[in-house]
Amino acid sequence: MVVVVVVVVEFGVVGVLVAVVVAVVVVAVVVVVVVVVIVIIMVMVVIVMVVVVVVIVIVMEVVIVIVVVTVIVMVVVMVVVVVAVGMVVAAVVVVVVIVIVID
């Protein structure tokens, strides 16, 4: 109360009103700046989360491709091995048959 009276006596009613308006404007500007900073931080966090999700999806796709390629290679190798073993067995059978026929 004393401070208000001193301010009124010192600056007059208009001075007090100007001081109140300036204080309100400063508080409003500070609040707006804080809200803008919080929104910017939230947007950055969302962007970072989206980037992380996209990177995880890309990595998962790469892993899936690697697994599929590995499975295909394993199947091809198994087929080649089976064919090779079959050819060896067939050759041995033919040799045995020839030996038996010759004998």
C-alpha positions in Angstrom: 0.0 0.0 0.0 2.8 2.4 0.9 4.6 1.5 -2.3 1.5 2.1 -4.4 0.9 5.5 -2.7 4.6 6.5 -3.2 4.4 5.5 -6.8 1.1 7.4 -7.3 2.6 10.5 -5.6 5.9 10.1 -7.5 4.6 9.3 -11.0 0.9 10.2 -10.9 -2.0 8.0 -11.8 -1.0 7.9 -15.5 2.5 6.7 -14.5 1.0 3.9 -12.4 -1.3 2.9 -15.3 1.6 2.9 -17.7 3.7 0.9 -15.3 0.9 -1.7 -14.9 0.4 -1.9 -18.7 4.2 -2.3 -19.1 4.3 -5.0 -16.5 1.3 -6.9 -18.0 2.9 -6.7 -21.5 6.2 -7.9 -20.1 4.5 -10.9 -18.4 2.5 -11.6 -21.5 5.7 -11.6 -23.7 7.5 -13.8 -21.2 4.6 -16.3 -21.2 4.4 -16.3 -25.0 8.2 -16.8 -25.3 8.0 -19.7 -22.8 5.0 -21.3 -24.6 6.8 -20.9 -28.0 10.0 -22.5 -26.6 8.0 -25.4 -25.1 6.2 -25.9 -28.5 9.5 -25.8 -30.3 10.9 -28.4 -27.9 7.8 -30.6 -28.3 8.1 -30.3 -32.1 11.8 -31.3 -32.0 11.0 -34.2 -29.8 8.3 -35.4 -32.2 10.6 -35.0 -35.1 13.3 -37.0 -33.3 10.8 -39.7 -32.5 9.7 -39.9 -36.1 13.3 -40.1 -37.3 14.0 -42.8 -34.8 10.9 -44.8 -35.9 11.9 -44.4 -39.6 15.5 -45.5 -38.8 14.1 -48.5 -36.9 11.8 -49.4 -39.8 14.7 -49.1 -42.3 17.0 -51.2 -40.1 14.2 -53.8 -39.7 13.7 -53.9 -43.5 17.5 -54.3 -44.0 17.5 -57.1 -41.4 14.5 -58.8 -43.1 16.3 -58.6 -46.5 19.5 -60.0 -45.0 17.5 -62.9 -43.4 15.7 -63.6 -46.7 18.9 -63.6 -48.7 20.6 -65.8 -46.2 17.7 -68.3 -46.3 17.7 -68.3 -50.1 21.5 -68.8 -50.2 21.2 -71.7 -47.6 18.4 -73.3 -49.7 20.5 -73.0 -52.9 23.6 -74.4 -51.1 21.5 -77.3 -49.7 20.1 -78.0 -53.2 23.6 -77.9 -54.7 24.9 -80.3 -52.0 22.0 -82.7 -52.4 22.5 -82.7 -56.2 26.2 -83.1 -55.8 25.8 -86.0 -53.4 23.2 -87.5 -55.7 25.6 -87.3 -58.6 28.4 -88.9 -56.6 26.0 -91.6 -55.4 24.8 -92.2 -59.0 28.4 -92.3 -60.3 29.3 -94.8 -57.6 26.2 -96.9 -58.5 27.1 -96.8 -62.2 30.7 -97.8 -61.4 29.5 -100.6 -59.2 27.0 -101.7 -61.9 29.8 -101.6 -64.5 32.1 -103.6 -62.3 29.4 -106.1 -61.6 28.5 -106.4 -65.3 32.2 -106.7 -66.3 32.7 -109.4 -63.7 
